[in-house]
């Protein structure tokens, strides 16, 4: 399985002047844990639920501070054709919970560690079902 199968084909994005409060609202409304931050040259950063939490813990005014103040700038991205196994290894090694997925220069989505774990678990369960069927 490739990581492109884990994303819906359209990344959830916000602009660099989006407030942290608005970003949190969008994440809740869309049911996602991160947003890509678009800049003039493409993906400028990624803001995550953890960034919102860090901002709250630091006493930030979420209605005034922007995603640019808290995002990870110039995040690593992976190609849509990367295998889920390779993405999992990379995420664990780097400590990532969210991984922007691109096709060419276009951001097509952000895979979460939950997405990756789901894919690996599904494959494992499918293999167990096949093994059980072959034993019968």
Secondary structure, 3 states (H helix, E strand, C coil): CEHHHHCCCCCCEEECCCEHHHHHHHHHHHCCCEEEEEECCEEEEEEEHHHHHHHHHCCCCCCCCEHHHCCEECCCEEECCCEHHHHHHHHHHHCCCEEEEEECCEEEEEEEHHHHHHHHHHHHHHHHHHHHHHHC
